[in-house]
Amino acid sequence: MPVPYGILFTNDEPDTPEDLVLVLLTVAFLLVFGLLAATLLVGLTVSSLVTLLTAPGQLARLVRDRQLRRNHALEHATINVIEERYGPSQLAGLARPDGFLIFGPISPSLALEAAEEGLRRMQAGEHRLAIHPRCGTTLVASQLVLAITFLATLLVLRQLSLLPFLLGLAAALLLGPRLSPLLQRWITTDARVEGMRIEGLRPHLVPLRLPWSSVMVPVPGALLVRTSWGDEQPSSRSVTILTRDARRVEAGRYWIDE
Ligand SMILES: [Zn+2]
């Protein structure tokens, strides 16, 4: 028969259901958090690899398309001219081979005036107008820095942890905005816009498909600034109306969309 050494008094209450619920909740939280962190890290590894594979291709396409880079430069110059006059704006832009789109609260006359001033000033040598801090290039640059730092740290540590993610994030925040102006200057824009002309302004039309037909509708708050080049046939045709007494009246220009 065992001999007792003594009696131990404790004040602990026996486990109540509330304690059990708390423990279960903590375990569930840790599990969910762990799963989320693992998903984030695995997802980041995959997206970093995708960025490394696709970003150079995106940039290379811009390098090959000089017209797109010059339109991108004029898009930045236009927004820079407007922001010089009225301070930071909510405007956004998108370069296309035939010009650029400008989105946001802006009157057509101001958009056209700013585009013409931006073009004139870049042609006079003010190439810095082609660089804009809010450009999409900054996002691509930050993603690229994040991907390279994340994967490099992962290769050195050889295990998935939060450190490569935090290092990548810090590097992207620090280097992305500094790398962007260089990428814009050498790769995504071209400020040598001699021979470029502004053809005019029009609403940005997109096709709206209805069951029985398709109509072109303007996108609210979006304008298209059309550009062309000295060595290029004008993209627009002019309309001349012949009156009954054989007078010719210039009616304006129109464009045919591809
Ligand atoms: Zn841009």
Residues whose N, C-alpha, C, O or C-beta is under 5 A from the ligand:
A	BS01	ZN	C135 G136
